[in-house]
Amino acid sequence: MRLALGFMITGLIALIALVASCGYQFEGGGYINEDVTRVAVEVFENKSSETRAGMSFTNELIREIQGKTDTIVVDSSKAARKITGTVNSITFSTLSRSSIETVVERQVKAVIDVQLIGADGEIIWSVKNFSATEPYTVDADTVNDESNKRDAVEKIALRSSERLVSKLLNNF
């Protein structure tokens, strides 16, 4: 009995040591660039017809930087580096129909450009024509349909921000 208990304790200690040394860690942390401890995020220029798109992409990027990195988002007067962006387009296309006249599902696609600019105005990192898509259900009620469209644009802004911050954290 003592021998079995000894093996169990030894096995438990070995298991704990194995789990502790496996190298698993949660994603996130670190700066968006090796020396970018503070960054300003300017409101994205909006070239699309969706009125709140620039603000949506800006807010989601700020939220993602604050939640997943050690970089602090500050006012532009307090940061040597800044992130700028442009929402180039937001387009809608039909995914499915129930008849020739009735659209059931649409897809929204956003295309953006983003730059990380250094203190001297030099572009440290940039991505052009970064795109994301999101399907949404079309509603016969115009108010609900507009709400579904807005939700889809918000989801694209969130997913794009997640991918952008991941690219920044992974040294581009």
Stockholm file with secondary structure:
# STOCKHOLM 1.0

chainA/1-172         MRLALGFMITGLIALIALVASCGYQFEGGGYINEDVTRVAVEVFENKSSETRAGMSFTNELIREIQGKTDTIVVDSSKAARKITGTVNSITFSTLSRSSIETVVERQVKAVIDVQLIGADGEIIWSVKNFSATEPYTVDADTVNDESNKRDAVEKIALRSSERLVSKLLNNF
#=GR chainA/1-172 SS CHHHHHHHHHHHHHHHHHHHTSCCCCSCCSCSSTTCCEEEECCCEECSSCTTHHHHHHHHHHHHHHHHCSCEECCGGGCSCEEEEEEEEEEEEEEEESSSSCEEEEEEEEEEEEEEECTTSCEEEEEEEEEEEEEEECCSSHHHHHHHHHHHHHHHHHHHHHHHHHHHHTTC
#=GC SS_cons         CHHHHHHHHHHHHHHHHHHHTSCCCCSCCSCSSTTCCEEEECCCEECSSCTTHHHHHHHHHHHHHHHHCSCEECCGGGCSCEEEEEEEEEEEEEEEESSSSCEEEEEEEEEEEEEEECTTSCEEEEEEEEEEEEEEECCSSHHHHHHHHHHHHHHHHHHHHHHHHHHHHTTC
//
